[in-house]
Amino acid sequence: MITKKQKKFLEKLKRTVSSEGYFPSVREICELTGLSSPATVHSYLTRLVESGYLRRDGRSWIVIPEKATIPLVGIVPAGSPLEIFESLGEEVELPEWMVEKNGDKVALRVQGESMRDAYIKEGDVVIIKKTPDAESGDMVVALMEDSTITLKRLKKSGKDVWLVPENPEFDPIYDPFELVGKVIGVLRRY
């Protein structure tokens, strides 16, 4: 945890690194922040390193990108549909490659084995981008008419649309449904 002054200091550093393309020297940081003492700048930098916001790189520092998180909002069955949950009160940290500027994303914990042949197991966390649209073959979370949700593969043929499990022990779903979102990633803890 850092103080408001340290956060303001860090934000000035981030803006400078972003606009200039390099980390400023201690003297440049003094000018940038209005601090007159290089020792004070060093103490700020040390505190930011200890807090995980900066990393020492030889004679300079590197700003560590902030980790993106999204809410874990419930459980999605990969099996029989289950009632949707609003929030579990947890957050899931996203890998940098999964972070994109646009799109509302949420995480759902998988329950069941209907997607096992797509290498999605019970306990995995699927990251979905909320969208009412998806292509045939996309893995989706669908809201059923009875307000339950399920994780399946979307199939389209002409005007026909249905949900297909990735496990031969489960049947396809032809009942009416509405797309909640499209799966953009799977997180698994071993």
N, C-alpha and C positions, 0 to 999 in steps of 0.2 A: 504494500500500500504506500502511495506517495502523497505528499501534501499538495495543496492547491498551487503553491508557488513552484514546486517541482514539476507538476503537471503542465503549468504554463511554460516553464523553461523547456520541457520536453517538446511541447507543441511548436515552439519557436525553432528548435533544432530540426524537427521533422520537416517543417515548411522550408527551412534553408537547405536541407539535404535534398529535398524534392526539387526545389527550383534551381539549385546550383550544381547538383549532381555529385557532391562530395561533402564529407563531414568537415565543418569549420574548425579552425585552430582554436586553442584556448583564448588567444587575444581577440580573434574574430567573435567568439562567443561572448566575451566581455562587452564588446561593442554592440552586438546584437541584443543582448539582454539588459544592458545598462548596469551590469555588475562591474565594479571597479577592481576587484581582487581576483587574480587568477586562482588563488587558494580556494575562494568561495566557489568558483566554477568547477574546480577539481572535486570539491566536496559534493556538489550537485551531481556531477558525472559519476562519482563513486556510488552515491546512493541509488542512481538510476541503474547502474550495473548490478548492484546487490538486489534490487527489486525486479530484475529481469527485463528491463526496458531497453538497455544498451548492452553491447558486448565489446570487450576490448579487442582490438585488432592491431597488434604491434604498437605503434605510437599513436594510433587513432582509435575511434570507436565506430561501431555499426549500430544503427537503430534496428532493433528486433521488431519485425512486424507483429501487430496485435493479432491475437488469435480470434477468429470469427466463431461465434457460437449461435446456435439456433435452438428453439425450444423443443424439448421432447414432449409431445402432446398426447401420447397414448400408445396403445397397442394395436397393431394391425394383424389380423389373422391371415395366415397363409394356410388356410383350411376352411372351415365353415365361417361365414360372416359373423362379426362380433359388434356390439354396440360401440359407437365412437365415443372417445373421451376428450374432454376439452384440454386438460393439462395435467401433467404429472409433476410439475414444478421443478423439473430438472432441465439442464441445458446440455447440449452435445457440442463438443468442439469439432469444427470442420478442418480438414486438411486444406492447405493453401490452394491446391488445384481445384477444389470444389467451390471456392468462394468466387462468386460473380456478382457484379454490381446490381443487375436487375433480377427480379423474381422473388417472390415470397417463398421461403423454404421452411419446412418443419421436419422433425425426426419422429419416426414411429418404431417402436420395438416389435419385432416379428414374433408371432406366436403360431406354431403349427408347422407342418411339413409339406404343404402343397406346392411349394416352390423349391423343393430340395434339388431338383435336376437343373435348376438355374443357379445352383450353389448359394441359395439363401436358406439359412437354417434358423431354427427357433433360437431366440435370444439376440440375433443380429439386429442392427439398427439400420433402417432404410431412410435415406434422405430423399424427400420428395419436394419437387417444385410445384407449388399449387398452380394448376391450370385446368381449364375445362376441355382442353384439346390434347390429343395424342395420336400417333400414327399406329397403324397395324404393326404388331410385334413389340411395341413399347410395353414395359412393365409399368403397371398403374395401380393406384389405390382408388377403389370405386365405392361410392355410397349407394347402398341398395335402397329399395323403396321402403323397407321396414326400419330405416335409419341405422343400419349396421354397415360396417366397412369391410373390405377384403382386399388382399394383395393378389393380383393375377396378371397374366399377359393379355393385352388387348388384341383381339382379332377382328378384322373387318373384311367383308366380302360383299360388294355392292352396297345395298342398304342395310344388310345384316351386320350386327355388332354383338360380340359376346366376349366373355372372360374365360381364359384357359389356364388351368393349373399346370405347373411343370412337375407333375408327379402322376403317373398313370392310375394311382389308387383314388384319385379325386375326379369328379365329373366337371365338365365345363358349365358355366353359368350363363343361361340365356335370359334370365329375368331382367326387367328394366333396371337400369342403374345410371348414375351420374358420376362423371370423373371428378375426383377430388384433386388428383395430381399425378405427375409422372415421376417415376423413380430415376434419380440422377446419380445415386451412389449407395453403396452398402458399407457399413462399418462393422467390423467384427473384432471382438476381444478374445484372445486365446488364453 
